[in-house]
Amino acid sequence: MKLLGGRVEAWLDRMLGYPVERHRFRRKLGYAPSLLRPRSYNEKIVWRKLFDRNPLFPRVTDKWLVRGYIVERLGQAQAEQYLPPVLAVLDKAEQLQADSLKQPCVIKPTHSSGRVILLPEGLGNSRQWTLSGIQKECRRWFREPPYHSTHHEWAYQTLKPRLMVESFIGEANTPAPDYKFLVFHGRIRLIQVHLGRFAESQRQEFDMDWRPVHETRDLPEADRLSAPEQLGTMARLAQQLAAPFDFMRVDMYCVAGRIYLGELTCYPASGRRLFVDPSMDFHLGEYWRLPGREIVGIRLPVGD
């Protein structure tokens, strides 16, 4: 049983120098993280979780508030062109009504991660979900320990719990491929493409010139994804949205030639992304210059 939704455990971990966070990292990745001299991509994500208090992080992490940030970065007209339609934003699970779930849609909490209900044919044609079942699942999301206390992801700390209903993005009943642009200091260094995100997942990875990297290099050429025709526009959008940050992952979809913006992710995989080739972890880390840590009003550099 977690005390105060995990807040006590998180406080103890912080006071003791993050032994739990370090243990989780080492168990998943096979090496101990350095928090004073982070070098790898994963180490730097953990450093960001624990020490970087960029005031923009909470805004872009909230799945509802980030839309306002996107409007500011792109302008109203462009933002409306690329943002998926929102059907409802609700404070309670009981506010979900069958009428708002008639069309193909997805339901997600704005204040958490990894939680989603897919209704690709609308609620009336769903074989998996009923309205009462959806409300029960959403109430469970509201009861879960705050995301920041279980993962040390600071940006979630002040987010208001809400539900958001968006239009389903995909073809037929299949979710659209998820393009994830890893942008370091304004430059795209890696593009991840996730297929079958909620069933049997496959990930392929490319550089900005769509050359396969990491495990994708081992795939037969016929099995590799082709670059979308809209790649240039997608890259421009990713760079515009990531411009204020030293690193940001920008997610988007492309269906039938149309681009839809997804999430901005401050802490991908919570700093525990397992690479088949461990050198990739350190290779990506070389692209990222951390901002330094402020202690008692003094900004200290992070050692290389």
CORTA-V378355 format. One record per residue. N is the residue number from 1. RES is the residue in one small letter. OMEGA is omega in whole degrees, -180 to 180 (* if undefined). NEAR is the number of other ideal C-beta (glycine too) atoms within 8 Angstrom. Layout:
n = {N N}
res = {RES RES}
omega = {OMEGA OMEGA}
near = {NEAR NEAR}
//
This chain:
n = {1 2 3 4 5 6 7 8 9 10 11 12 13 14 15 16 17 18 19 20 21 22 23 24 25 26 27 28 29 30 31 32 33 34 35 36 37 38 39 40 41 42 43 44 45 46 47 48 49 50 51 52 53 54 55 56 57 58 59 60 61 62 63 64 65 66 67 68 69 70 71 72 73 74 75 76 77 78 79 80 81 82 83 84 85 86 87 88 89 90 91 92 93 94 95 96 97 98 99 100 101 102 103 104 105 106 107 108 109 110 111 112 113 114 115 116 117 118 119 120 121 122 123 124 125 126 127 128 129 130 131 132 133 134 135 136 137 138 139 140 141 142 143 144 145 146 147 148 149 150 151 152 153 154 155 156 157 158 159 160 161 162 163 164 165 166 167 168 169 170 171 172 173 174 175 176 177 178 179 180 181 182 183 184 185 186 187 188 189 190 191 192 193 194 195 196 197 198 199 200 201 202 203 204 205 206 207 208 209 210 211 212 213 214 215 216 217 218 219 220 221 222 223 224 225 226 227 228 229 230 231 232 233 234 235 236 237 238 239 240 241 242 243 244 245 246 247 248 249 250 251 252 253 254 255 256 257 258 259 260 261 262 263 264 265 266 267 268 269 270 271 272 273 274 275 276 277 278 279 280 281 282 283 284 285 286 287 288 289 290 291 292 293 294 295 296 297 298 299 300 301 302 303 304}
res = {m k l l g g r v e a w l d r m l g y p v e r h r f r r k l g y a p s l l r p r s y n e k i v w r k l f d r n p l f p r v t d k w l v r g y i v e r l g q a q a e q y l p p v l a v l d k a e q l q a d s l k q p c v i k p t h s s g r v i l l p e g l g n s r q w t l s g i q k e c r r w f r e p p y h s t h h e w a y q t l k p r l m v e s f i g e a n t p a p d y k f l v f h g r i r l i q v h l g r f a e s q r q e f d m d w r p v h e t r d l p e a d r l s a p e q l g t m a r l a q q l a a p f d f m r v d m y c v a g r i y l g e l t c y p a s g r r l f v d p s m d f h l g e y w r l p g r e i v g i r l p v g d}
omega = {180 -179 180 177 179 -177 -179 179 179 179 179 179 179 -178 -177 179 175 178 -180 178 179 -179 179 180 -177 180 -178 -170 174 174 -177 -179 171 179 178 -180 -179 -180 -176 176 -179 178 -177 173 178 177 179 179 -170 -169 -174 -177 176 -176 177 -175 180 -177 -178 178 178 -173 175 -177 -178 180 176 176 -180 177 -180 -177 -173 -171 -174 -174 -180 180 179 180 -170 -179 175 178 175 -177 -180 170 -168 180 -176 178 -177 179 176 -180 -177 -178 -178 -178 -177 -176 178 -174 173 177 -179 172 -179 -169 -175 -177 176 180 180 171 -180 174 -174 177 -176 -176 -175 -179 -178 175 -175 -169 166 180 -179 178 177 180 178 179 180 175 177 177 -179 -179 -177 175 179 -174 -178 -177 -179 -177 -177 180 -169 -173 -179 -167 -174 -175 178 178 179 173 177 176 180 172 177 179 -180 178 -174 -180 -173 176 -179 172 -176 180 -178 -177 177 -172 179 178 174 -178 178 -178 -180 174 176 177 180 177 180 -169 -174 176 175 -172 173 180 172 -174 -176 171 -174 177 179 171 -177 178 177 -176 -176 179 -178 -180 171 -175 -179 -178 -180 179 173 178 176 180 -177 -175 -180 179 179 179 179 179 180 -179 177 -176 -178 -172 -178 -170 174 172 173 170 -178 -177 175 -178 176 -177 177 177 -179 -178 174 178 178 -174 165 -172 180 -171 -178 179 -179 179 179 176 -180 177 176 174 -175 -180 179 178 -178 177 178 180 180 -179 -168 175 -178 -173 -173 -176 -178 177 -179 176 -179 180 -179 178 175 -177 177 *}
near = {2 10 8 6 8 12 10 9 11 12 8 8 12 9 6 7 5 11 8 8 12 11 8 9 14 11 6 8 12 5 6 6 14 8 9 6 7 14 10 10 12 15 14 15 13 14 13 13 14 12 7 12 6 6 6 9 12 13 11 13 13 12 11 10 11 13 10 8 13 13 10 6 9 11 6 6 6 8 13 7 6 12 11 8 6 12 9 10 9 11 6 7 12 5 9 15 7 8 5 10 15 8 8 9 13 12 13 11 13 15 11 10 6 4 7 8 10 8 14 10 8 11 12 7 6 10 3 3 9 7 11 6 8 15 11 9 9 14 9 8 12 10 5 8 8 11 12 12 12 9 10 11 13 11 12 15 8 5 11 7 9 11 17 14 14 12 11 12 11 12 6 5 5 8 11 11 9 13 13 13 15 13 16 11 9 7 9 11 10 11 13 10 13 11 11 10 8 7 5 4 9 7 9 12 12 14 9 9 5 8 6 10 10 10 9 11 7 4 10 5 5 4 5 10 7 4 7 8 5 9 9 6 8 14 11 8 14 13 12 9 14 14 8 4 9 8 12 11 11 15 13 15 13 13 10 4 6 6 11 13 12 8 6 13 10 10 12 10 8 9 15 10 9 6 9 6 7 9 7 12 13 11 7 14 14 7 8 12 5 11 7 8 8 7 6 3 4 6 7 8 5 12 5 4}
//
